[in-house]
Amino acid sequence: MAYNRNLGGIESHIPYEEMDNQEYAIIDIRQNILDILNKIHPRVNSILGDCQKEYAGENTYDRVIAIYVLEHLPNLPEALKQMHRILVDDGVAHVVIPCEGSLAYTICIKISAERLLAQIVSYRLHVVY
């Protein structure tokens, strides 16, 4: 397996990661959360920062994971631009957002967020319902 550089924003899935084959980092704006995560997962690098601002170099990560994060951000377009910027050319963004599943929710996503996401991350986006 190839060595990967990954950036995540939540720790619940870390026990399922093969840490021997990757460098893993977590970004959060709260130092106290990073301190707790470092005690639980000492092999994970912590980054004190805001995912809506520049926090890493271009083409730094092979994978970005955002689980129940994006729906809380006041500047979603900038966060997505940063995700796109830090991913390598063939990098992957794994995004999980809460989903209502109702007809109204599906219609709203189609006319708002899906179009915005597609414009920002262009060919790298695949929306799954």
Secondary structure, DSSP 4 states (H G I P E B T S, - for coil): ---EEEEES-STTGGGS-GGGEEEEEEES-HHHHHHHHHH-TTSEEEES-TTS--S-TT-EEEEEEES-GGG-TTHHHHHHHHHHHEEEEEEEEEE-----SHHHHHHHHHTHHHHHHHHHGGG-----
